[in-house]
Amino acid sequence: MTIGRSRQGGFLTLSLDAPERRNALSATLVRDLAEALAEAGADPGVRAVVLTHSGNTFCAGADLREPPDPEAFVALLRGIVALPKPVVARVAGHVRAGGLGLLGACDLAAAGEGSTFAFTEVRIGVAPAVISMPLLPRLDPRAVARWYLTGEKFGAAEAAAAGLVTAAGPEVDAVLAPLLDGLRRAAPGALAETKRLLTVKVLDTFDEQAGELIALSARLFTTDEAREGTTAFLERRDAAWVW
């Protein structure tokens, strides 16, 4: 099982638990996380979900050795957005590429100051296609343009300033505590309806663009650039186009 589980009161913590693969989005991890979230949604005792990780990486993006089906990954992202309970990301490590889609789908996110983030897709010859659905409606346009186009690494304070995470600080659990306390004090029915108000535009984006962006992602991964980019990544060298 690639997902750890723990329970404290009404909070269910789901932990991405494949540290040997930097919690990359494999077909198995995507399936296991989707199943765990569906169970949380159906459990009346769960008031909110905390999504965290083992190891020093929250999520390294797509697992290039066992990539998930694009439709399954999109269904996972949409499922987080549509879950009738808040999902809160707890980030105490690195997040790359598709892992940023998980953050964008979450309702709230806390990050420690040692966390780093990067949209690395252009560096391996593809584009941040399907993850744009939960991200673009929520992020500062100038910041996301820079990060998408350059693949630069940036820190937790920059992520908070642009809306990628809710709050950042030296110690992630200190940042997380007031968010969880607020949720603990909120009525469950009111939380569900408030989340519905907040996510309607994001869900509209999924409904309008999912098919087109899945097709774009699939096409890009078959190009010569993607083959060279992924090979260079696995061989830990610069791609042929770097000058």
N, C-alpha and C positions, 0 to 999 in steps of 0.2 A: 504494500500500500504506500502510495506516494504522499498521502495527506495525513498529518497527525491531527488528533482531536483532543480537546480538553474543555471542561465546563466549569464555570464559576458563576453561580447564580443564574441569571438570564443570559449571560454572555457565553456563546460558543466560540472557542478559538480554533480555527483551522490553520494548520501550519503546512506550507509547502515543504516537503520533507524528502528531497532527493539532493542533498548537498554535494554528493559526489559528481553530480551533473549540473551543479550550480542552479538547481531548481528550474532547469530549462523546461520549456513548454513541449513536452513529449505528448504523443497521443494518449499514453497511459495517465499522465498527470492531469491533462485536460479532462479526460473522462472521470477520473476519481474526484477532482474538484467539483465538477458539475453535479455528480451524484451527491456529494457531501452538502452542497448548497441546497439542492432540492430537498434533502432530508431536513435541513435546518428550516427551510421555508414551511414545511409541513408540520413542524414540531411546535405546538402552542407554548411550550415552556421556553423556547428560544426568543429572546427579545431583540438581540442584535448579534451580528457575526463579526469577529475580529479575524482578519486575514493576515498572517505573519509568515515567518520562514525559519528554517534551521540553517546553520552555516552563515557565512558572511555575504551571501548574495540572496536578495529577495527573489529575483528571477532574471535569468540571463537571456530571455527571449526564446525564440523557437529553437527546439532541439533539432539540429540539422541532421542528426543520425536517425531520429525517429519523429519526424515532424507530424503535428496533428493535422487532421483533415480541416481545411479552412472553414467549412460550414460548422464543424463541431466547435472550433475556437470562437467563431462569431456567436454561436448559440450560448457558449459559456459567458462571453462578455455581456450579451443581452440579458442573460439570466441573472447576473449580478445587478444590473441596472433595474430589472423588473422585480427582483425579490422584494416581497412586501415587508421587509425588515432592513434596517440600516446595515451596511457592510462597511467596516472600518479597517483600513490598511495600517499595519504597524511595520514600518520599514527601518531596519537597523543594518543596512548593507547596501549592496549595489543593485541597480535596476537597469536593464537594457532592453531596447527594442520592444518586442511583444509584451514583456513584463510591464512596460509603461501603459499598455492597454488595460491590464488588470487594475492599475492605480486609477486610470481614468474612469473605469466602470464603478469603482467604489464611491460611496457617498462622502466619506471623510477619510483623511489619511494623515498620519503622524510620522515624521521622519527624524532620526537622529542626525547630528551634524556630520558624522562620518559617512553618511549615505552619499552615493553618487548616482548620476542618471545620464543616459545617452541614448539618442535615437540613432542607432548604428546602421540602419537599413541601407542608406545610400553607399556606405563603405563596402557592402557586399553585393551591390548591384541590383537592389530591389527598392521598394518604397514602403513607408509606413501606411499601408492601405487600409486594412480593416480596423486597425487600432485608432484610426482617425475618427471613427464614429463616436466613441465616448470622449475622445480628447478634444477635438477642435471646438465643440460647443462650449468648452469650459476653460480654455487656455487663452492667455494673452497672445494676440496674433503676431506681434513682432517677435516675441520670445520664441514662439513655436516655429516661426519661419527660420530663425537662425538655427535652432537645434535640429530641425528636420533636414535643412539643406547642408549643414556642415558636419553633422555627426559628432559635434564636440561634447565632451564630458562637462557636466555642471553639478553644482552642489545643492544641498538641502535648502539653504536660504534662497537661492535663485528659484528652486522648484516651488517654494512657498509663495514667493513674490509673483510668480506667473500663474498660480492656481493649480499647479500639478499636485501639490499636497496642501492640506489645510493649514498645517502648522509644523514648524521645525524648531529644534533646540538641541542643546548639548546632550541630553539624555532622552531617548525616545519615550520611555514610560512616563516620565514627567510631563512630556508634551501630550501623551495619550490620556492621562488621568482625567483632566477636566472634560474631555470629549465623552469619555465613558460615563462620568458622573452625570453629565447632562442627559445622556440617553437613559440612564437608570431612573431618572426622575420623570421621564416622559411617559405619557399614557400610550400603550401599545397601538390602539386603534388610531389615535391622533398621529403617531409616528408613521404608520402605514399611509395615511391619507396625505400627510405632509411630504413624504417621499414621492408619492404619486405626482404631486404638484411640481416638485423639483425636477423630475426626470422625464416629463412628457416630451420636451423638445429632443432630448437625447434618444428616446425610444422612436420618435418620428424619424430621426436620422437613420436609425437601423432599418426601419420599415421601408424607407425610400431608397437607401443606398446600398444595402447589404449585397444584393445580387451583383451589382456593378463592381463593387470593391472586391468581392470574392473572386470574380473573373479577372480583375486586374492583377490581384496577388498571384493567382495561378499562372497567368501569362508571364509575369515578370520572373517567376522562379524557373521558367523554362528557357530564358534567354542566355546567350553566350556570356553576357556580363555577369549574370547570377552564377553561372557555372564557374567562371573564373573567380568571382568574389568569394563564394563559399569554399572553393578549393584553397584559395590564398588564406582565408581565415583558419581553416583546419590545419594548414601547413605553417601557420604563424609567420606569414610573410606579407609584404605589400602586394596588392593586386597590380596587374599589368598596367593599369591606367594611371597609377600614381607617378607624379613627376616632381 
